[in-house]
């Protein structure tokens, strides 16, 4: 049981707890130094995903515009070329 627990956690539970406490203190110090708080990170992630969502749909709209612009030229040219090669 102990060996499987160590393998799952990557270290003994005692050492893992010490490592997590040390890393948490360091990260907390850095976050406090920059004036960051956990909810700021949550809001940043939410805003990032919302902007990505809006930008993504805007990009699809632009791709649709490019498609229509290209189709106005390509479809008639395709039809003309097919008609010309059909006569031969």
N, C-alpha and C positions, 0 to 999 in steps of 0.2 A: 504494500500500500504506500509506504513512504517513498519508494523508488519511483512509482508511477506518478505520485504527487510532485516530486522534484522534477521529473521529466516534463510534466504538464506546465508547471510554473516556470521552469528554466533554472531554478535554484531552490535552495531550502526556503521554507516559508519565513523563517526569521531573517535571513539575509535579504530576501525579497522585500520584506516590510521596511528594513533599514534603507535599502536602495530607493524605494518609492518615497519615503519620508524626505530623504536628502534631495531627490529630484524635485519633489513638490515645493520644498523651501526655496530652491534655486529659481524655479519657474515663477513662484509667487513673488520673489524679490524682483525679478526682471519685469513682471507684469506691473507691479506697483511703481517701479521706476519710470515706466512709460505711461503710467496712468490708465492702464487697461484693466477692465473688470470683466468677469465671465459673461455678463449680459451684453457687454459691448461686442464680444466675439460672436455671441448668438445673433445679435442684430446685424453684424457685418456679414455673417454667413447668409442670413435671410435676405438682406439687401442684394448681396452678390447673386444669389439664385434668382431673385426677382428680376434683376437687370439682365441676367443671362437669358431668362425666359422671354423678356420683351425683345431683347436684341436678336434672339434666335428667330422669333416670328418676323421681325423686321427683315432679317436676312432672307427668310423664305419668300417674303414679299418682293424683295429685290431680285431674287432668282426668278420669280414668276415674271417680273418685268423684263428681265433679260431674255427669258424664253419667248415671250410675246414679241419683243422687238426682233429677235432672230427668226421667229417663225414667219413673220410678215415677209421676210426676204427668202428664206429657205424653202418654204412650202411651194410658193409659185415657181421658183427656180426648179425644184424637183419635178413638179408637174410638167413644166415646159420640156425639161430634159427627157422625161419618160415618154412624152408624146413624140418628141423628135426621134428617139431611138426606136419607138414602136413602128414608125413609118418605114424603117429600113428593112 
